[in-house]
Amino acid sequence: MKAIFLIGMLGLFVAPAFAQSPDFSAECKTQMQKLAYFVGNWKGEATHSKGLGKTETIAQQEKIEWRLNGVVLLIEGTGRPMNTEDIVFNAFAVVNYDPADKKFKFKSYVKEGFTTNAYFDVVAENKFEWGFDVPNGGGKTRYIITLDPAKKTWYETGEFSRDGSKWMKFIELNLKKLD
């Protein structure tokens, strides 16, 4: 009987807290519309450095969808060696606008089991930058994305810096929007 009373009392205090939560969905949807052209299916190539001046080009696909009525953007990238079905790259990311911090948040996951909490900035219309600090003082990584709706293209470079001032490109994506 005592347990039922305690559960009932807890419900009296918790329920009003949920009922009074403000709804920031309109603000979030407005901010997320800056990312609207990402939505769709993209296909092309990614060329990345393999060290010692060697590069490799893979077939790259990006599938991007709205979730939660336009409040969250899901991104799944898949890379395959040319003309094969083997997957050498697979990443999944979630982008949202945080109304408390007034910033976009970017959380990514890769098939090797790593995850990253990254910054995501709108640099200009259809131009974006995202990146993160490499753990244990290992440097910084940043990606610059430029979307061109007229040409239906996505151009992205990934760069690494040990000190945050001198940057070295390690990947380049050239994609076309399929739909």
N, C-alpha and C positions, 0 to 999 in steps of 0.2 A: 504494500500500500504506500509506503514511504517513497519507493522508486517511482510509482505512477504520479505522485504528487510533485516530485522533483522534475520529472519530464514535462509535466503540465506547466509548471512555473517557468521552466526554460523556454518553452514554446511562447509564453506570454512576452518574454523579453526579446527573443530572436525574431519573431514574426514581424514586429513593427520595424525593426532595422532593415529587413528586406523590402518591406512595403515603402519605406521612405528613401530608398536608393534613387539618386537622380538618374535620368536617362540621357546619356551623352551620345546616343546613336546618331542623331542628326549631325552633330559636330564631326563625329568620326567619319560618317559617310561623305560629308563635304570634303574633308581632307583626303580621304581615300580616292576620291574622284581624280585627284592629280595623278593617280597610277592607272587610270582606266584603260589606257591604250595597251598596257601589258596583257590584258585578258585575251586569251585565245591560244592557238597552237602555233609554235614557231619551229622552224627547221633550218639547219645550215651546218656550218663547220666551226670547230674550235681548234685553234693551233696553240699548243703549249710547249714550253721549253722542257727539255729532258736533261739539261746540263751539258757542259762541254760543247756548246754551240749547236747541239742537235735539237730538232723540233719534231713534233708528231701532230698530225691533223686527224681529228676524229669527227664522226657525224654526231651533231649535237641537236637535241630536241628539248624544247621547253613547253610545258603544258601549264597554263595559268588560269585559275578560276576564282570567282568570288565565292565567299562563304559568309554565313550569318547575315544575309541580306545586305551585302556590300560593306560590311565592317572589317572583314578579314580577306586577305588575298593569299591563296595557296599557290606555290610555285614548285613544280617538279622538273628537274633537269636530268636528262639521261644522255650519256655519251657512249658511243660504240666505235670500235675500229672500223675503218671504211669497209663497206660491203660484208659485214658480219652482223650477227645478232648478239654477240657477246657484249656484256655491259662492263665498261671499264670505269665509268663515272656515273654515280647516281646520288642526287641530292634533293632534299625536300626542304622548303622554307615556308615560313608563315610571316606575313607582314601585316601590321596593324598600326593604327594611330592611337597613341595613349593620351587621352584628354587631360590626365593629371599632370603629365610631364610636358605636354604640348609638343610631342615628338613622335616620329615613326619608330617602331620597334621591328627588328628583323631577327628571327631565330631560325637557324639552319641546322640540318641534320644530314650526315653523309653515310653511305652504306658501310663504311669502315667503323661506324659506331661513334664518331665524334659529333659534337654539337657546338654551336657558336651563338653567342648573343652579340649581335652586331649593331652598329648605328646604321641608319638609312636616312639620307637627306635628299630632298628635292632641290637640285642645283638651279634648274630653270625648267621651263615647260618641256616635258619629255626628255629631261636630262637628270640623271640620278647618280649618287655616290653612296656606296655602302662599304663597310670594312670593319676591322677588328684588330685588337692587339694580339700578337702571337704570344701564347703563354710563356711564362718564365723569362720575360724580358727578351724574347726571341725576335722582336721587331714588330712591324706593322704591315697589314695587308689592306689594300683598298681596291675597289672595282668602280669603274666609271662606265655608265650605261647611257647611250644616246639612242632614242627611238625616233624614227622618221615616219610619221603616218603617211605622208605623200608617197614615199617609196616602199612603205611596208617593211622597213628594216630595223634591226636591233644590232647595234655595234657596241661591243663591250671589251674593255681591257682590264686585266688584273695586274696589279703591281705590288712589289714587295720592297720594304725599306727596313734596314737595320736601325736607322737613327731617326726616321720620320722626315728627312730632308732630301736624301738622294734615293730616287725610286727606280726600280728595274722591272720592266714588263716581263711577265711570265706566261700570260695567256691572252688570246684575242679571240673573240666570238664574232661571227658574221652570220646573222640569221635573217630569214624572211618569214613574214606572217602568212600563215596558210588560211586562216579564217578570222 
